[in-house]
Amino acid sequence: MAGPTADLFADEALQQPASREQIGEQSWVLRGFALPWIDRLLPELRSVLARSPFRRMVTPGGFTMSAALSSCGALGWTTDSTGYRYSPIDPNNQQPWPALPDALRQLAEQAAANAGFADFAPDACLINRYVPGAKMSLHQDKNERHYTAPVVSVSLGLPAIFLFGGHARSDTPQKVSLFHGDVVVWGGVDRLRFHGVMPIKNGEHPIMGAQRINLTFRTAG
Ligand SMILES: O=C(O)CCC(=O)C(=O)O
C-alpha cells in the first residue's frame, strides 16, 4: 500500500501511546516509552561515562557485583566493604558525579508522571551495565532518605528478565521480560518491593551491542 493512506496510518502508529502493563498496585511497565528519547539520550550517556566510567563494585559481604556501575546526578550510589550509600563524590576520581543530563531527567519525570507519580524530581541516576551472564540479585532499594518518590528504571540494549517480588525476600517474584526502550516505574505501596535481574543471555543488540544498560532514577537525598 502506498500513497496518502499509508502515510496516514504511519502517522497514527507514531502517535499511539506506548502500551502500559500493570505489574503491581502502583507499578507499571511502559513499553517502548524511552524509544523516542534514544537519539538524545545516548550522546548524553556517553559523556557521563567519559567522566565517570563503569567500574565493578564490591558489596559489604566481599562479593564483586557482576553488573558494572556508574552514576550521574547530585548523588551516586556506591558500595564497598564498609557498606552501601549515596555519595556526592565519585570515589574513583574524588570529583562530583556528572550532572544529570536534561534528556535523562525529562524522560524520568515523564515516565513517572505517566505511571501516576507527578512531580518526580530525581537527584540520582544509577547506571548499570550488564554483559551476558551478569545479573542483579533480589534486593530492596532502601538507601534513599525517603521512600515517597518512585523508582524509574529504563532498559537499553539486550533483553532482560526482571524479577519483581513482594515485600519479603521469600515472595515468589513475577518474571517480566524487558526490552530496549521499556521503562518500569514502581512506587507508593510498591516502593519497597524486592526486585532483581536474571542473568542476561548472550546476544547482540543492533544499537547497544552485546550489553544491557539500565538507568535507574531515584530521589535519594
Ligand atoms: O537493571 C535493572 O533492571 C534493575 C536495576 C536495579 O535493580 C537497581 O539498580 O536497583
The ligand as an SDF file (V2000), in Angstrom:
LIG
                    3D

 10  9  0  0  0  0  0  0  0  0999 V2000
   18.7010   -3.4910   35.8520 O   0  0  0  0  0  0  0  0  0  0  0  0
   17.5540   -3.4260   36.2680 C   0  0  0  0  0  0  0  0  0  0  0  0
   16.5690   -3.5640   35.5300 O   0  0  0  0  0  0  0  0  0  0  0  0
   17.2750   -3.2170   37.7510 C   0  0  0  0  0  0  0  0  0  0  0  0
   18.3660   -2.4700   38.4440 C   0  0  0  0  0  0  0  0  0  0  0  0
   18.1650   -2.4610   39.9150 C   0  0  0  0  0  0  0  0  0  0  0  0
   17.5130   -3.3060   40.4580 O   0  0  0  0  0  0  0  0  0  0  0  0
   18.7630   -1.4330   40.7430 C   0  0  0  0  0  0  0  0  0  0  0  0
   19.5690   -0.6380   40.2510 O   0  0  0  0  0  0  0  0  0  0  0  0
   18.4110   -1.3860   41.9430 O   0  0  0  0  0  0  0  0  0  0  0  0
  1  2  2  0
  2  3  1  0
  2  4  1  0
  4  5  1  0
  5  6  1  0
  6  7  2  0
  6  8  1  0
  8  9  2  0
  8 10  1  0
M  END
$$$$
